[in-house]
Structures are given as structure tokens and as C-alpha cells.
């Protein structure tokens, strides 16, 4: 990775007629635009499937079966997020590991994976799901014949192994997908290239996006700031960490709310079978309460406009996560809670702008 960045930087210095990194540092201080160019140099695209074999072996043997069994009991899919997914090597490794190794043994729930990257070019390659032979050199022996089809000089992942995958252009410094996730892979990105302040902020966002006892995977040479914060390494694999809820603070017990004031989101409603219970369940800050004058318009837009429906779903998922935290159903820190509230503002502001069109 360092060699790739070094080559890019060397070519840039030659383009600018500079001889040393000190001269380039002066250029950065005098030209803010240059920071954007340097940022692009640090986006690494070199990778391969099944990179760091012991990590994926541990995921297959311990983490994924646990997540699969728990999801099956809840009737939910296993949800994973691969941050900085580049050309999709990590996403497809996880998917193939699940379909070819884990799922046949546990008869578990379906797997959904979101891969995000700031670079639209590598995302287009990820959506194609085609790799040269060098990218497959570390995969298990039977994968190539089972899961790939030869196409000219590359190997393409079969259509049945692309179900449940989604690739999005997102810069993790600006936006992240809505959780909760059981597993997040954030390798060789945040905890390698970001300064300590940005690492702390992103780690808090990741913790907020993981479910209560979810897993985070980092790079082989990375460590988390502040001795891991809300995460603890699992035995036998330092790259895999489990979210550990902090001790609950002792608070005076509040009186139970009247049934008519209990609130639930649209997501939770799907799980309510009894119509009488459904009629009594509400949660604060639902869209219909925040935009009470436009409630009928919102319902129509959710059904007719895909983009608005996505914004509404994003708002409600974050709002539901906050609702679970505030009454201490899910123990967490004040920092994580505040991060979620800030994230809730983003889709709300976009919805406000949409309604004013």
C-alpha cells in the first residue's frame, strides 16, 4: 500500500516540478485544492479475495454462525457493512464464505452486505464482480470452479452469489449507511490514514451503527484509539473485536408511560402481530409527528417516490435506534447517542427540502 501511495506522490511531485516532500508540504499549505488531490492518492485499490486468511477463517468458524443463528431466531437477515470496499474483493469474499461454508452448516438467515467507497470508479468494478486470476490466488480451492465463470481474461462471480449485495458511493467521513449491523469490516482505512480525532469520531459512529453485541474487523496492522473504547478483541484473532456495552448508569426509575403514549416506528410495526397492540404503540419524533401538516403527502411520496422512500426509511431507522437507547433498552454512551441524533438530522433536513419543492 505504501509503495502505491509513494509512486502516486512521486509522479505528482514531478508534475509540479518539486524535489522534496518539504516543498510539497509548503504547496499544501499555500494551495487548499492540493489537499483534495493528495486525498485521492491515499485511496488504495490493491487487494485480493480472502486477504488475511486467518481473519476470514475465524469469521467462518465463530462469528458468522453466531450471527446467523441469532438472526434466524429473530426472523431477520444478517446485515454486514464493508467500509472502503474498493473493487468488492472483501464483499464477495464475505458473501462466498457465507454461501459456500457457513449457511449450509447452520441453515441460517440470508446475508445482506452493503459495500461503500468514496471512489465511483472502483464501485463500478465492484458491481461487475469480475477479477483477474491474481485476485483469486488466496481463495479456497473449490471456490473458483463453484462460484466463478471464466470471461476472457477474468473470472466473474455467478449471479446467485450477488443476491443481497449493494454498493454505494459514500465517504465515511461524511456519511455512513444506516444500521444496525451485526458485522462491520473497516480494514486499512480509518485506523491507518485518519488523524486521531477523526478516528475517535468514526469509531463512535461505528459503535452506534453496530447492534448491541456486534463485531468490528480492522486491519492486521491497525489498532483502535483509546485502547479500543467500546470494543474488545476476541480470543485468537486480534483483528476481530466485539462491541461491549458499558456499565449502565444507575438512574432513578421512571414511572411507566401510559400505553397510549408508547411509540414505535414503521420498522417495528412489521413485527407487531396483534392489531390491538399495534394501535397502542408509538414512538417519539416519527415523521408523521415531525411533519404533522404534511403527513398525507409523506405517505403518498413514500409509496410513489423511491428517493423520498429511502430518506424516510433512513430517518426512521436512526430514530428507532435512538428510541432503543434513550430508555436504556440498549446501553451505550452519551457520545454515541449524540452522534446518532446528529445523523438523524441529515435525512430530516433532506426530507424538509424535498417537501418544500
Secondary structure, DSSP 8 states (H G I E B T S, - for coil): -HHHHHHHHHHHHHHHT--SHHHHHHHHHH-THHHHHHHHHT------TT-SHHHHHHIIIIIHHHHHHHHHHHT--EEEEEET-TTSHHHHHHHHHIIIIIHHHH----EEEEEEES-HHHHHHHHHTEE-GGGGTTS-TTHHHHHEEEETTEEEE-GGGSTTEEEEE--TTT------EEEEE--SSHHHHS-HHHHHHHHHHHHHHEEEEEEEE--TT---SGGGTTEEEETTEEEEEEE---------------GGG----HHHHTT---HHHHHH---TT-HHHHTGGGHHHHHHHHHH-HHHHHHHHHHHHHHHHHHHHHTTSS---HHHHHHHHHHHHHHHHHHHHHHT-
